[in-house]
């Protein structure tokens, strides 16, 4: 009798233990499923990031086959990722498929309208094919993103685009904003000085040109012909013959085949 009671008690204990184990396994299965879904998403995001980084690395060393291979792998993981299409568009542009690059930049922007990097790269392509108005429109949206790390250059490019479509006031403002964000942008300083010169604001022109000279002197950048001609005009107004002679010699030595040198000769003959 005692043995039967002991056996019954043991069976009851085993039933409880089995139920507890089964419940535990069921709960573990639920947690694993949930965790598995989250891990899969995170894994996909990491895979895309790794493929894109590899593609950019190959792009930077001009290995387009390697860049394309990794972008293709990224698209297999996520074909609605704006960043992937931005890099693909850059690859297409470098390969000379300009129309397809345009469409791909537009795809990147349609997937994420806040992708300032894609808009900026698209604007650079548009500027290169002389679609200055559309480049300007894209850059206006880029510079509105205060968190975009390339905002200073975007302002400079906005100014350049504005000049090409005759928006001089907008160009001036853009170059000033570019220099506020990065005082080492010599092109913005130069363009600003030329705008001031053309408006006969000689003190403003000289101030911006002095900033330009400081930057190019520090970085040892060769003067473009437009800078030399601007310098001749500005410093002539302030009777600084030393700099006028220096700029004139450089223009004559380096750039005799340019429109700026022709203008310089006309000014010299007129005087």
Secondary structure in CASP SS format (residue, H / E / C, confidence):
PFRMAT SS
TARGET T0000
AUTHOR 0000-0000-0000
METHOD secondary structure of the structure
MODEL  1
X C 1.00
X H 1.00
X H 1.00
X H 1.00
X H 1.00
X H 1.00
X H 1.00
X H 1.00
X H 1.00
X H 1.00
X H 1.00
X H 1.00
X H 1.00
X H 1.00
X H 1.00
X H 1.00
X H 1.00
X H 1.00
X H 1.00
X H 1.00
X H 1.00
X H 1.00
X H 1.00
X H 1.00
X H 1.00
X H 1.00
X H 1.00
X H 1.00
X H 1.00
X H 1.00
X H 1.00
X H 1.00
X H 1.00
X H 1.00
X H 1.00
X H 1.00
X H 1.00
X H 1.00
X H 1.00
X H 1.00
X H 1.00
X H 1.00
X H 1.00
X H 1.00
X H 1.00
X H 1.00
X H 1.00
X H 1.00
X H 1.00
X H 1.00
X H 1.00
X H 1.00
X H 1.00
X H 1.00
X H 1.00
X H 1.00
X H 1.00
X H 1.00
X H 1.00
X H 1.00
X C 1.00
X C 1.00
X C 1.00
X H 1.00
X H 1.00
X H 1.00
X H 1.00
X H 1.00
X H 1.00
X H 1.00
X H 1.00
X H 1.00
X H 1.00
X H 1.00
X H 1.00
X H 1.00
X H 1.00
X C 1.00
X C 1.00
X C 1.00
X C 1.00
X H 1.00
X H 1.00
X H 1.00
X H 1.00
X H 1.00
X H 1.00
X H 1.00
X H 1.00
X H 1.00
X H 1.00
X H 1.00
X H 1.00
X H 1.00
X H 1.00
X C 1.00
X C 1.00
X H 1.00
X H 1.00
X H 1.00
X H 1.00
X H 1.00
X H 1.00
X H 1.00
X H 1.00
X H 1.00
X H 1.00
X H 1.00
X H 1.00
X H 1.00
X H 1.00
X C 1.00
X C 1.00
X C 1.00
X C 1.00
X H 1.00
X H 1.00
X H 1.00
X H 1.00
X H 1.00
X H 1.00
X H 1.00
X H 1.00
X H 1.00
X H 1.00
X H 1.00
X H 1.00
X H 1.00
X C 1.00
X C 1.00
X C 1.00
X H 1.00
X H 1.00
X H 1.00
X H 1.00
X H 1.00
X H 1.00
X H 1.00
X H 1.00
X H 1.00
X H 1.00
X H 1.00
X H 1.00
X C 1.00
X C 1.00
X C 1.00
X C 1.00
X C 1.00
X C 1.00
X C 1.00
X H 1.00
X H 1.00
X H 1.00
X H 1.00
X H 1.00
X H 1.00
X H 1.00
X H 1.00
X H 1.00
X H 1.00
X H 1.00
X H 1.00
X H 1.00
X H 1.00
X C 1.00
X C 1.00
X C 1.00
X H 1.00
X H 1.00
X H 1.00
X H 1.00
X H 1.00
X H 1.00
X H 1.00
X H 1.00
X H 1.00
X H 1.00
X H 1.00
X H 1.00
X H 1.00
X H 1.00
X C 1.00
X C 1.00
X C 1.00
X C 1.00
X H 1.00
X H 1.00
X H 1.00
X H 1.00
X H 1.00
X H 1.00
X H 1.00
X H 1.00
X H 1.00
X H 1.00
X H 1.00
X H 1.00
X H 1.00
X C 1.00
X C 1.00
X C 1.00
X H 1.00
X H 1.00
X H 1.00
X H 1.00
X H 1.00
X H 1.00
X H 1.00
X H 1.00
X H 1.00
X H 1.00
X H 1.00
X H 1.00
X H 1.00
X H 1.00
X H 1.00
X H 1.00
X H 1.00
X H 1.00
X C 1.00
X C 1.00
X C 1.00
X C 1.00
X C 1.00
X H 1.00
X H 1.00
X H 1.00
X H 1.00
X H 1.00
X H 1.00
X H 1.00
X H 1.00
X H 1.00
X H 1.00
X H 1.00
X H 1.00
X H 1.00
X C 1.00
X C 1.00
X C 1.00
X H 1.00
X H 1.00
X H 1.00
X H 1.00
X H 1.00
X H 1.00
X H 1.00
X H 1.00
X H 1.00
X H 1.00
X H 1.00
X H 1.00
X H 1.00
X H 1.00
X C 1.00
X C 1.00
X C 1.00
X C 1.00
X H 1.00
X H 1.00
X H 1.00
X H 1.00
X H 1.00
X H 1.00
X H 1.00
X H 1.00
X H 1.00
X H 1.00
X H 1.00
X H 1.00
X C 1.00
END
